[in-house]
Amino acid sequence: MSFSGYLSEIGIHPWVSDIAANSIRYGTPIDRSVADRMSKAFRGFVGGRICAGTVSEAVSRQGYTVSDVGRDCFSVMMNGDVWHICLDILPDKGSAGRTVVLRDGVPSMDGEVSYLPYYAAGMFTCLDPVRRDEFRQRRVEYHWPDTSISGRRRIYRCL
């Protein structure tokens, strides 16, 4: 199951995931309550265990090639570039490619390093310029009231 499917299953409203996805895509500020809600959902998605293995699996489920999975870091190939993804720590100096540190909190940038919340791993396509708009949570379909069903007709006349 994808992270977006999991969000729908546990009842996270699509607007919440849209706010979180836009924050990751464009670096826009995000309310702490939204970030906390998404973080809690991601922890549930990975079975409560945040480690390089579970987080890299969430990234690979989206079709990315993951390599060099270590204790705190792993690498991802995206559009011919290597991305170094680390959990709560900075990688060794001199690593070629883009660096992303996943941690609790809200997205921020510090020079060449992007600091993103853990749930960004479940929305990794948001970071990909080619696949940026692929992350979409299932929408709830709303329909006009069906007054052909007996009993409903009376209720809708009162409204």
C-alpha positions in Angstrom: 0.0 0.0 0.0 1.2 3.5 -0.7 1.4 6.3 1.9 -1.4 8.2 0.2 -3.6 5.1 0.4 -2.7 4.6 4.0 -3.6 8.3 4.7 -7.1 7.7 3.2 -7.5 4.5 5.1 -6.8 6.1 8.5 -9.0 9.1 7.8 -6.5 11.9 7.2 -8.3 14.5 5.1 -6.8 15.1 1.6 -6.5 18.8 2.4 -4.0 17.9 5.2 -1.9 15.8 2.8 -2.1 18.6 0.1 -0.7 21.1 2.6 2.1 18.8 3.6 2.9 17.9 0.0 3.0 21.6 -1.0 5.3 22.3 1.9 7.7 19.6 0.7 7.4 20.7 -3.0 7.9 24.4 -2.6 9.4 24.9 0.8 6.4 26.8 2.1 5.8 27.1 5.8 3.6 24.5 7.5 1.6 24.6 10.7 3.2 22.5 13.4 -0.2 20.7 14.0 -0.3 19.5 10.4 3.3 18.4 10.5 2.7 16.5 13.8 -0.4 14.8 12.3 1.5 13.7 9.2 4.4 12.5 11.2 2.1 10.4 13.4 0.5 8.9 10.3 4.0 8.1 8.8 5.1 6.4 11.9 1.9 4.2 11.7 2.7 3.5 8.0 6.2 2.2 8.7 4.9 0.2 11.7 6.2 2.6 14.4 9.8 1.9 13.5 11.8 4.8 12.0 15.1 3.5 10.7 16.9 3.6 7.4 15.4 0.2 6.4 11.8 1.2 6.8 12.2 4.7 5.4 14.1 3.5 2.4 11.4 0.9 1.7 8.8 3.7 1.7 10.9 5.5 -0.9 11.5 2.4 -3.0 7.7 1.7 -3.1 7.4 4.9 -5.2 9.6 3.4 -7.9 13.0 4.9 -6.9 16.2 2.8 -6.8 17.6 2.8 -3.3 21.2 1.7 -2.5 23.8 1.8 0.2 21.3 1.3 3.0 23.2 1.8 6.3 22.3 2.4 9.9 21.3 6.0 9.5 21.6 6.8 5.7 20.8 5.5 2.3 21.1 6.8 -1.3 18.5 7.3 -3.9 18.9 7.7 -7.7 16.6 10.4 -9.0 16.8 11.6 -12.6 20.5 10.6 -12.9 21.5 12.3 -9.7 22.4 10.7 -6.3 20.5 11.9 -3.3 21.9 11.1 0.1 19.1 10.6 2.7 20.1 10.6 6.3 18.0 10.2 9.5 18.7 12.9 12.1 22.4 13.3 11.1 24.5 15.0 8.4 26.3 12.7 6.0 30.1 12.7 5.7 31.6 15.8 4.1 32.4 15.5 0.4 29.4 13.4 -0.6 28.5 14.3 -4.2 24.9 14.8 -4.8 22.0 16.4 -3.0 21.6 15.9 0.8 18.4 15.5 2.6 18.1 15.0 6.4 14.9 13.5 7.6 13.9 14.4 11.2 10.9 15.4 13.2 9.7 19.0 12.7 8.9 21.2 9.7 10.8 21.6 6.4 13.7 24.0 6.3 16.9 24.6 4.3 20.4 25.3 5.4 22.7 25.9 2.5 23.0 22.7 0.5 21.1 20.6 3.0 17.3 20.1 3.0 15.8 19.3 6.4 12.5 17.5 5.9 10.1 15.6 8.2 10.2 11.8 8.1 6.9 11.7 6.2 8.6 13.3 3.2 9.9 9.8 2.5 6.3 8.7 1.9 5.8 11.6 -0.4 9.2 11.4 -2.2 7.7 12.1 -5.6 7.0 15.7 -4.4 10.8 16.3 -4.5 11.2 14.9 -8.0 10.8 17.7 -10.6 9.5 15.2 -13.1 7.0 13.5 -10.8 6.2 16.4 -8.5 2.5 16.3 -8.9 2.0 12.5 -8.7 1.3 12.4 -4.9 -2.5 12.6 -4.7 -4.6 11.2 -1.9 -7.9 9.6 -2.9 -10.6 12.2 -2.9 -14.0 11.8 -1.3 -16.7 12.1 -3.9 -19.7 14.3 -3.0 -23.0 14.1 -4.7 -26.2 16.0 -4.6 -28.9 14.4 -2.3 -30.7 11.6 -3.9 -34.4 12.4 -3.2 -35.6 9.3 -5.1 -35.1 7.2 -1.9 -38.2 7.4 0.2 -37.7 9.1 3.5 -35.0 11.4 2.1 -37.5 13.5 0.2 -39.1 14.7 3.3 -35.8 15.6 5.0 -34.5 17.7 2.0 -37.8 19.6 1.7 -37.2 20.9 5.3 -33.7 22.1 4.4 
